[in-house]
């Protein structure tokens, strides 16, 4: 996660990180593509990359008495897994084989 955060936020002081910077960073992450044109990172992965930064900001804002800049931040909506359970016929065939 840090290899995503550090290059973007690098030498920025913690109290100088604002919501628009977080939005720009998140946009960069969501626009990353593989060679085949598909997205490199899912929404769930992007959210997981951002949570350490958000947690650090919460603690820092409380401890060093500055306004928490991400109060309007909302995590990306995560897509539910596409589950396709086996049909009854497939289950019977599997059990017969086992």
Secondary structure, DSSP 4 states (H G I P E B T S, - for coil): -HHHHHHHHTT--GGG--HHHHHHHHHHHHH-B-TTSSBSS-HHHHHHHHHHHHHHHHHHHHHHT---TTTT--PPPPPPP---PPPHHHHHHHHHH-
